[in-house]
């Protein structure tokens, strides 16, 4: 369930506060551990909420941290949905009208 009065916690903040800090691992060391195209600036952008967690990133985090990719994607989806709700104008629901051929009660 989305919070109504605040933005959901970004997955990057969860990564930092619930994983990296308790594990005493720096962003640089974590980026090195992830390997491939991972750099400290890329990781920092995620941690500071300037970059979203994609499916590929979720898979990397899940492998490295023993979590599920769905955990990371769920956190990101909450942030995205909350942001979309803040930007859009609510649309009135369509009301069903009674057809002339329908019997009246």
C-alpha positions as CSV (number, residue, x, y, z in Angstrom):
1,X,0.0,0.0,0.0
2,X,1.3,3.4,-1.0
3,X,1.8,6.1,1.7
4,X,-0.6,9.0,1.1
5,X,1.3,11.9,2.6
6,X,4.9,11.1,1.6
7,X,6.9,9.6,-1.2
8,X,7.7,5.9,-0.7
9,X,11.3,5.2,0.2
10,X,13.4,4.9,-2.9
11,X,15.1,1.5,-3.3
12,X,18.5,3.2,-3.3
13,X,17.9,4.5,0.3
14,X,16.9,1.0,1.3
15,X,20.1,-0.4,-0.3
16,X,22.2,2.0,1.6
17,X,20.5,2.0,5.0
18,X,19.4,-1.6,5.2
19,X,22.3,-3.4,3.4
20,X,25.5,-1.4,2.8
21,X,25.8,0.4,6.1
22,X,24.9,-2.6,8.3
23,X,27.3,-4.8,6.2
24,X,30.1,-2.1,6.5
25,X,30.6,-2.1,2.7
26,X,31.3,1.1,0.8
27,X,29.6,2.1,-2.4
28,X,32.9,1.6,-4.3
29,X,33.5,-1.9,-2.9
30,X,29.9,-2.9,-3.7
31,X,30.2,-1.6,-7.3
32,X,33.4,-3.6,-7.7
33,X,31.7,-6.7,-6.2
34,X,28.8,-6.3,-8.8
35,X,31.4,-6.0,-11.6
36,X,30.5,-5.6,-15.2
37,X,29.3,-2.0,-16.0
38,X,28.9,-1.1,-12.4
39,X,30.7,2.1,-11.2
40,X,30.5,4.0,-8.0
41,X,28.8,7.0,-9.7
42,X,26.1,4.7,-11.1
43,X,25.5,3.2,-7.7
44,X,25.6,6.6,-6.1
45,X,22.9,7.8,-8.5
46,X,20.6,5.0,-7.4
47,X,21.3,5.6,-3.8
48,X,20.5,9.3,-4.1
49,X,17.3,8.5,-6.0
50,X,18.5,10.0,-9.3
51,X,18.4,6.7,-11.1
52,X,15.7,4.1,-11.1
53,X,16.2,0.4,-10.4
54,X,15.7,-1.5,-13.6
55,X,15.0,-5.2,-14.1
56,X,18.7,-5.8,-14.7
57,X,19.7,-3.8,-11.6
58,X,17.2,-5.7,-9.5
59,X,18.7,-9.0,-10.7
60,X,22.2,-7.8,-9.7
61,X,21.1,-6.6,-6.3
62,X,19.2,-9.8,-5.6
63,X,22.1,-12.0,-6.5
64,X,24.6,-9.9,-4.5
65,X,22.4,-9.4,-1.4
66,X,20.5,-12.7,-1.2
67,X,17.1,-11.0,-1.9
68,X,14.6,-11.3,-4.7
69,X,14.5,-9.1,-7.8
70,X,10.8,-8.7,-7.0
71,X,11.7,-7.0,-3.8
72,X,13.7,-4.3,-5.6
73,X,11.2,-4.0,-8.4
74,X,8.3,-3.6,-5.9
75,X,10.1,-0.7,-4.2
76,X,10.8,1.0,-7.5
77,X,7.2,0.4,-8.7
78,X,5.9,2.1,-5.5
79,X,8.0,5.2,-6.1
80,X,6.9,5.3,-9.8
81,X,3.2,4.9,-9.0
82,X,3.3,7.5,-6.3
83,X,5.1,10.0,-8.5
84,X,2.6,9.4,-11.3
85,X,-0.3,9.9,-8.9
86,X,1.1,13.3,-7.9
87,X,1.3,14.5,-11.5
88,X,-2.0,13.4,-13.0
89,X,-5.5,14.8,-12.9
90,X,-8.0,12.3,-11.6
91,X,-10.5,11.0,-14.2
92,X,-14.1,10.6,-13.2
93,X,-15.4,7.0,-13.5
94,X,-17.7,6.1,-16.3
95,X,-21.2,5.5,-15.0
96,X,-23.2,2.7,-16.6
97,X,-26.5,3.9,-18.0
98,X,-29.5,1.7,-18.1
99,X,-30.4,0.5,-21.6
100,X,-33.9,0.9,-22.8
101,X,-34.2,-2.8,-23.4
102,X,-33.4,-3.6,-19.7
103,X,-36.4,-4.2,-17.5
104,X,-36.9,-1.6,-14.8
105,X,-37.0,-3.0,-11.2
